[in-house]
Every structure is written in C-alpha cells, then in structure tokens.
Amino acid sequence: MTVETQTPTLVGIDFDAMPWEKWVKAGADGRVKIAYTQGFRVRLMELPAGFDEQEWCTRGHQGYVLSGEFTILFDDRAVSCRPGMGFIIPGTERHRSRGSGTEPTLVYVIDEVPAP
C-alpha cells in the first residue's frame, strides 16, 4: 500500500509569528510579511510616511487598509482609502499607490501570484 503525503493547505496565516522582510520598490520601500497559499500571495505591508510608488502595476489586487492613508492612482483618477476600507483593483487598469506624508500605512493585500 502506498501512502501519499500532501502538504496541508494553509488556512490561517499567523502574521504575528512571521518576521518582517525588507520590501524595496521605487518610491515605496517598506516592510512586508508574505504568505503563499492556493495560488494567492497574501501580504501585510507597512509603508513609510511619504511613500509614493513610482512603478505602474497591471496585476489585480484586493485589500484592506488597517492604518494610514492609501491612495490608488489610475491614469484618469485617484481613489483614496482610509482605515477600515477595502479595495479591489482590476488587473485591466494600470495603477500605483501613494500614502500620507505624515504617517505610515499598514495594508493587507491579496493577489494571484504563484509561490516562488
């Protein structure tokens, strides 16, 4: 008899137990905790006061703002999200983000990215 062992599917993500990693992106250097599960990348991101992402992105994201200010910039508009607000960014529109000049931003983000 052959017994197959499978890696259990990650259901709960204990961000408190995870170490912070440095996250470097033009205009938005900060810290991040990352988990991969079921074809998704799940991130807790802490971005410093004054962050202003310079690179445009075309990947779709969903998220929730925990603290600070999180403004999503599109070609034709800007959408401001305050703590307690969720967001869904379509992958069909290029976008980047910006925060407050006076306080850090803490945001929870999910996107479809396979594990490295």
CYANA upper distance limits for C-alpha pairs under 8 A (distance plus 0.5 A):
  9 THR  CA     37 THR  CA      7.41
  9 THR  CA     38 GLN  CA      7.70
 10 LEU  CA     37 THR  CA      6.33
 10 LEU  CA     38 GLN  CA      8.31
 11 VAL  CA     37 THR  CA      8.46
 13 ILE  CA     35 ALA  CA      7.84
 14 ASP  CA     18 MET  CA      7.30
 15 PHE  CA     33 LYS  CA      7.38
 15 PHE  CA     44 LEU  CA      8.12
 18 MET  CA     33 LYS  CA      7.06
 19 PRO  CA     33 LYS  CA      7.18
 20 TRP  CA     31 ARG  CA      6.48
 20 TRP  CA     32 VAL  CA      6.06
 20 TRP  CA     33 LYS  CA      5.82
 21 GLU  CA     31 ARG  CA      6.01
 21 GLU  CA     32 VAL  CA      5.79
 21 GLU  CA     33 LYS  CA      6.71
 22 LYS  CA     29 ASP  CA      8.16
 22 LYS  CA     30 GLY  CA      6.64
 22 LYS  CA     31 ARG  CA      5.18
 22 LYS  CA     32 VAL  CA      6.87
 23 TRP  CA     29 ASP  CA      6.08
 23 TRP  CA     30 GLY  CA      5.56
 23 TRP  CA     31 ARG  CA      5.47
 23 TRP  CA     32 VAL  CA      6.40
 24 VAL  CA     28 ALA  CA      7.24
 24 VAL  CA     29 ASP  CA      4.88
 24 VAL  CA     30 GLY  CA      6.95
 25 LYS  CA     29 ASP  CA      5.88
 25 LYS  CA     53 GLU  CA      7.68
 25 LYS  CA     55 GLU  CA      8.36
 26 ALA  CA     53 GLU  CA      6.52
 26 ALA  CA     54 GLN  CA      6.01
 26 ALA  CA     55 GLU  CA      7.15
 27 GLY  CA     51 PHE  CA      6.22
 27 GLY  CA     52 ASP  CA      5.40
 27 GLY  CA     53 GLU  CA      4.97
 27 GLY  CA     54 GLN  CA      5.95
 28 ALA  CA     47 LEU  CA      7.04
 28 ALA  CA     48 PRO  CA      8.03
 28 ALA  CA     51 PHE  CA      5.31
 28 ALA  CA     52 ASP  CA      6.18
 28 ALA  CA     53 GLU  CA      5.40
 28 ALA  CA     54 GLN  CA      8.19
 29 ASP  CA     47 LEU  CA      7.19
 29 ASP  CA     48 PRO  CA      7.84
 29 ASP  CA     51 PHE  CA      7.86
 30 GLY  CA     45 MET  CA      7.88
 30 GLY  CA     46 GLU  CA      6.26
 30 GLY  CA     47 LEU  CA      5.11
 30 GLY  CA     48 PRO  CA      6.51
 31 ARG  CA     45 MET  CA      6.41
 31 ARG  CA     46 GLU  CA      5.66
 31 ARG  CA     47 LEU  CA      7.05
 32 VAL  CA     43 ARG  CA      7.01
 32 VAL  CA     44 LEU  CA      6.10
 32 VAL  CA     45 MET  CA      4.97
 32 VAL  CA     46 GLU  CA      6.68
 33 LYS  CA     43 ARG  CA      6.07
 33 LYS  CA     44 LEU  CA      5.68
 33 LYS  CA     45 MET  CA      7.12
 34 ILE  CA     41 ARG  CA      7.38
 34 ILE  CA     42 VAL  CA      6.22
 34 ILE  CA     43 ARG  CA      5.10
 34 ILE  CA     44 LEU  CA      7.20
 35 ALA  CA     41 ARG  CA      6.40
 35 ALA  CA     42 VAL  CA      5.67
 35 ALA  CA     43 ARG  CA      7.02
 36 TYR  CA     40 PHE  CA      6.16
 36 TYR  CA     41 ARG  CA      5.12
 36 TYR  CA     42 VAL  CA      6.63
 36 TYR  CA    113 VAL  CA      8.48
 36 TYR  CA    114 PRO  CA      7.67
 36 TYR  CA    115 ALA  CA      6.04
 37 THR  CA     41 ARG  CA      7.15
 37 THR  CA     42 VAL  CA      8.30
 37 THR  CA    115 ALA  CA      8.07
 39 GLY  CA    112 GLU  CA      6.41
 39 GLY  CA    113 VAL  CA      6.51
 39 GLY  CA    114 PRO  CA      5.45
 39 GLY  CA    115 ALA  CA      7.62
 40 PHE  CA    110 ILE  CA      7.14
 40 PHE  CA    111 ASP  CA      6.10
 40 PHE  CA    112 GLU  CA      4.96
 40 PHE  CA    113 VAL  CA      5.74
 40 PHE  CA    114 PRO  CA      6.73
 40 PHE  CA    115 ALA  CA      8.28
 41 ARG  CA    110 ILE  CA      6.22
 41 ARG  CA    111 ASP  CA      5.95
 41 ARG  CA    112 GLU  CA      6.58
 41 ARG  CA    113 VAL  CA      5.85
 41 ARG  CA    114 PRO  CA      7.46
 41 ARG  CA    115 ALA  CA      7.74
 42 VAL  CA    108 TYR  CA      8.03
 42 VAL  CA    109 VAL  CA      6.44
 42 VAL  CA    110 ILE  CA      5.15
 42 VAL  CA    111 ASP  CA      7.32
 43 ARG  CA    108 TYR  CA      6.23
 43 ARG  CA    109 VAL  CA      5.67
 43 ARG  CA    110 ILE  CA      6.90
 44 LEU  CA    106 LEU  CA      7.71
 44 LEU  CA    107 VAL  CA      6.45
 44 LEU  CA    108 TYR  CA      5.15
 44 LEU  CA    109 VAL  CA      7.02
 45 MET  CA    105 THR  CA      8.40
 45 MET  CA    106 LEU  CA      6.15
 45 MET  CA    107 VAL  CA      5.80
 45 MET  CA    108 TYR  CA      6.79
 45 MET  CA    109 VAL  CA      8.10
 46 GLU  CA    104 PRO  CA      7.38
 46 GLU  CA    105 THR  CA      6.20
 46 GLU  CA    106 LEU  CA      5.06
 46 GLU  CA    107 VAL  CA      7.15
 47 LEU  CA     51 PHE  CA      7.01
 47 LEU  CA     99 GLY  CA      8.42
 47 LEU  CA    104 PRO  CA      6.07
 47 LEU  CA    105 THR  CA      5.61
 47 LEU  CA    106 LEU  CA      6.94
 48 PRO  CA    103 GLU  CA      7.46
 48 PRO  CA    104 PRO  CA      4.87
 48 PRO  CA    105 THR  CA      6.94
 49 ALA  CA     99 GLY  CA      7.14
 49 ALA  CA    100 SER  CA      6.23
 49 ALA  CA    101 GLY  CA      5.49
 49 ALA  CA    102 THR  CA      5.77
 49 ALA  CA    103 GLU  CA      4.98
 49 ALA  CA    104 PRO  CA      4.81
 49 ALA  CA    105 THR  CA      7.52
 50 GLY  CA     98 ARG  CA      8.10
 50 GLY  CA     99 GLY  CA      6.42
 50 GLY  CA    100 SER  CA      6.08
 50 GLY  CA    101 GLY  CA      4.46
 50 GLY  CA    102 THR  CA      7.18
 50 GLY  CA    103 GLU  CA      8.04
 50 GLY  CA    104 PRO  CA      8.23
 51 PHE  CA     98 ARG  CA      6.23
 51 PHE  CA     99 GLY  CA      5.96
 51 PHE  CA    100 SER  CA      7.85
 51 PHE  CA    101 GLY  CA      7.86
 52 ASP  CA     97 SER  CA      6.82
 52 ASP  CA     98 ARG  CA      4.83
 52 ASP  CA     99 GLY  CA      6.96
 53 GLU  CA     96 ARG  CA      6.40
 53 GLU  CA     97 SER  CA      5.95
 53 GLU  CA     98 ARG  CA      6.47
 54 GLN  CA     96 ARG  CA      7.58
 55 GLU  CA     96 ARG  CA      7.07
 56 TRP  CA     94 ARG  CA      6.44
 56 TRP  CA     95 HIS  CA      5.82
 56 TRP  CA     96 ARG  CA      5.65
 57 CYS  CA     94 ARG  CA      5.80
 57 CYS  CA     95 HIS  CA      5.80
 57 CYS  CA     96 ARG  CA      6.59
 58 THR  CA     91 GLY  CA      5.60
 58 THR  CA     92 THR  CA      6.98
 58 THR  CA     93 GLU  CA      6.58
 58 THR  CA     94 ARG  CA      5.14
 58 THR  CA     95 HIS  CA      7.12
 59 ARG  CA     90 PRO  CA      7.89
 59 ARG  CA     91 GLY  CA      4.99
 59 ARG  CA     92 THR  CA      8.20
 59 ARG  CA     94 ARG  CA      8.37
 59 ARG  CA    111 ASP  CA      8.12
 60 GLY  CA     88 ILE  CA      8.08
 60 GLY  CA     89 ILE  CA      5.78
 60 GLY  CA     90 PRO  CA      5.16
 60 GLY  CA     91 GLY  CA      4.17
 60 GLY  CA     92 THR  CA      7.90
 60 GLY  CA    111 ASP  CA      6.83
 60 GLY  CA    112 GLU  CA      8.17
 61 HIS  CA     87 PHE  CA      8.46
 61 HIS  CA     88 ILE  CA      6.39
 61 HIS  CA     89 ILE  CA      5.56
 61 HIS  CA     90 PRO  CA      7.30
 61 HIS  CA     91 GLY  CA      7.82
 61 HIS  CA    109 VAL  CA      7.10
 61 HIS  CA    110 ILE  CA      6.26
 61 HIS  CA    111 ASP  CA      5.31
 61 HIS  CA    112 GLU  CA      8.33
 62 GLN  CA     86 GLY  CA      7.97
 62 GLN  CA     87 PHE  CA      6.06
 62 GLN  CA     88 ILE  CA      4.90
 62 GLN  CA     89 ILE  CA      6.67
 62 GLN  CA    109 VAL  CA      6.21
 62 GLN  CA    110 ILE  CA      5.74
 62 GLN  CA    111 ASP  CA      6.99
 63 GLY  CA     86 GLY  CA      5.99
 63 GLY  CA     87 PHE  CA      5.76
 63 GLY  CA     88 ILE  CA      7.11
 63 GLY  CA    107 VAL  CA      7.46
 63 GLY  CA    108 TYR  CA      5.73
 63 GLY  CA    109 VAL  CA      4.72
 63 GLY  CA    110 ILE  CA      6.50
 64 TYR  CA     83 PRO  CA      8.27
 64 TYR  CA     84 GLY  CA      7.34
 64 TYR  CA     85 MET  CA      6.28
 64 TYR  CA     86 GLY  CA      4.61
 64 TYR  CA     87 PHE  CA      6.71
 64 TYR  CA    107 VAL  CA      6.29
 64 TYR  CA    108 TYR  CA      5.69
 64 TYR  CA    109 VAL  CA      7.21
 65 VAL  CA     69 GLU  CA      8.22
 65 VAL  CA     70 PHE  CA      7.54
 65 VAL  CA     81 CYS  CA      7.45
 65 VAL  CA     82 ARG  CA      6.88
 65 VAL  CA     83 PRO  CA      5.31
 65 VAL  CA     84 GLY  CA      6.29
 65 VAL  CA     85 MET  CA      6.18
 65 VAL  CA     86 GLY  CA      6.78
 65 VAL  CA    105 THR  CA      8.26
 65 VAL  CA    106 LEU  CA      6.83
 65 VAL  CA    107 VAL  CA      5.03
 65 VAL  CA    108 TYR  CA      6.93
 66 LEU  CA     83 PRO  CA      5.47
 66 LEU  CA     84 GLY  CA      6.62
 66 LEU  CA    105 THR  CA      8.12
 66 LEU  CA    106 LEU  CA      5.83
 66 LEU  CA    107 VAL  CA      5.94
 66 LEU  CA    108 TYR  CA      7.73
 67 SER  CA     82 ARG  CA      7.82
 67 SER  CA     83 PRO  CA      5.38
 67 SER  CA     84 GLY  CA      8.38
 67 SER  CA    104 PRO  CA      8.13
 67 SER  CA    105 THR  CA      5.94
 67 SER  CA    106 LEU  CA      5.55
 67 SER  CA    107 VAL  CA      7.54
 68 GLY  CA     82 ARG  CA      7.20
 68 GLY  CA     83 PRO  CA      6.84
 68 GLY  CA     99 GLY  CA      7.77
 68 GLY  CA    100 SER  CA      7.28
 68 GLY  CA    103 GLU  CA      6.61
 68 GLY  CA    104 PRO  CA      6.23
 68 GLY  CA    105 THR  CA      4.66
 68 GLY  CA    106 LEU  CA      6.89
 69 GLU  CA     80 SER  CA      7.80
 69 GLU  CA     81 CYS  CA      6.77
 69 GLU  CA     82 ARG  CA      5.79
 69 GLU  CA     83 PRO  CA      7.54
 69 GLU  CA     99 GLY  CA      5.63
 69 GLU  CA    100 SER  CA      5.83
 69 GLU  CA    103 GLU  CA      8.43
 69 GLU  CA    104 PRO  CA      8.42
 69 GLU  CA    105 THR  CA      6.44
 70 PHE  CA     80 SER  CA      6.50
 70 PHE  CA     81 CYS  CA      5.69
 70 PHE  CA     82 ARG  CA      7.00
 70 PHE  CA     97 SER  CA      7.28
 70 PHE  CA     98 ARG  CA      6.47
 70 PHE  CA     99 GLY  CA      5.40
 70 PHE  CA    100 SER  CA      7.82
 70 PHE  CA    105 THR  CA      7.30
 71 THR  CA     78 ALA  CA      7.04
 71 THR  CA     79 VAL  CA      6.00
 71 THR  CA     80 SER  CA      4.71
 71 THR  CA     81 CYS  CA      6.35
 71 THR  CA     97 SER  CA      6.01
 71 THR  CA     98 ARG  CA      5.63
 71 THR  CA     99 GLY  CA      6.56
 72 ILE  CA     78 ALA  CA      6.12
 72 ILE  CA     79 VAL  CA      5.63
 72 ILE  CA     80 SER  CA      6.86
 72 ILE  CA     81 CYS  CA      8.34
 72 ILE  CA     95 HIS  CA      7.17
 72 ILE  CA     96 ARG  CA      6.40
 72 ILE  CA     97 SER  CA      5.05
 72 ILE  CA     98 ARG  CA      7.09
 73 LEU  CA     77 ARG  CA      6.71
 73 LEU  CA     78 ALA  CA      4.94
 73 LEU  CA     79 VAL  CA      7.01
 73 LEU  CA     95 HIS  CA      5.92
 73 LEU  CA     96 ARG  CA      5.80
 73 LEU  CA     97 SER  CA      6.20
 73 LEU  CA     98 ARG  CA      7.99
 74 PHE  CA     78 ALA  CA      6.43
 74 PHE  CA     93 GLU  CA      7.64
 74 PHE  CA     94 ARG  CA      6.72
 74 PHE  CA     95 HIS  CA      5.18
 74 PHE  CA     96 ARG  CA      7.41
 75 ASP  CA     94 ARG  CA      7.65
 75 ASP  CA     95 HIS  CA      7.66
 81 CYS  CA     85 MET  CA      6.34
 81 CYS  CA     86 GLY  CA      7.99
 81 CYS  CA     87 PHE  CA      8.13
 89 ILE  CA     93 GLU  CA      8.37
 99 GLY  CA    104 PRO  CA      8.02
 99 GLY  CA    105 THR  CA      7.05
100 SER  CA    104 PRO  CA      7.59
100 SER  CA    105 THR  CA      8.05
